Amino acid sequence: MLIDVHCHLNLYLNIEEVLQEAQRNGIEKIIAVSMSQISLQRVMEISEHYDMIYPALGIHPEEIKMNEKLEQNLENILTYIRAKKDDICAIGEIGLDHHFIKDNSLYPLQTKVFEAMLSLAHELQLPVNLHTKGAEKEVFDLLPSFDIPHVNIHWYSGPAVYLDQGIERGYFFSITPAIQYSPAVKKVVERVDKDLLLLESDGPVKYSGRVGVPAMIKEVLDVVSQLKNIDKEELQAQIEKNTRTIFPNVFFD
Ligand SMILES: [Zn+2]
């Protein structure tokens, strides 16, 4: 079974088609991650509508520049997520971003929101799905203060030193279709052992001009299998096992 552990499904206009294409390619489950305050409800709605979708709720670090009322609404957001705790599989997509967000006057609030999300994951004992772009050190320094069951680092492209620290701490790394061309993603696949790898589309992000969709994780599996020189069936079974370990709620039906 193939599982896409990170997709922004609420952003597709043709979701029905995207899901059918996924199924034709053997993708049986998809984790829909939220980003914005308004996406929380939308992600819940689509997951109620389609059996193969499992929701993760959280606030993305770039929401800081999109939503002027984020700080004011933070308590309401936390209350909303708490109320959905039995229906979600993770807290995500959350994290810090110092790459796309250059205005460092926004960093204190970004950190405040991230810490609130990590506390919530600790409180609810849910895994987290993390964005770390340009803030790998800051994210890795914060994590040990929280007792979180498992950590998924999504699309890692930062320095090797934190990659190695993540591996040592047993974090799971999800690999995107950027594996086709990105040296940074190739490095992650080379260094991370097969028992810490996951697959994700991060759709609808574009890859070399193609809109990312869950169906693409089948190609990601092919490339990872070649790079690691592991038989495809064996690797697929291992990645499914990893996904069960980190996101157990995706397998309770
Ligand atoms: Zn994402």
Residues whose N, C-alpha, C, O or C-beta is under 5 A from the ligand:
A	BS01	ZN	E93 D202
